[in-house]
């Protein structure tokens, strides 16, 4: 969804952390119930990733997520940060 040629990585990172952006992307994309949505993110915790999955569920769209389970093991869990 946010694969944009020429966009600096930190810009894409800031965009994928923007609450509500996924809905705008879905409206602009014309995704319909008959479509399959593939959601990809390195670790799956940014707003666009989560919102996309929730929008698909609400709209009855089949979706699948692709992430890096190995990378997920390297990031601290929320309870480890306190």
Secondary structure, DSSP 8 states (H G I E B T S, - for coil): ----TT--HHHHHHHHT-TTHHHHHHHHHT--TTSEEEEE-SSS-SHHHHHHHHHHHHHT-EEEEE--HHHHTTS--GGG--
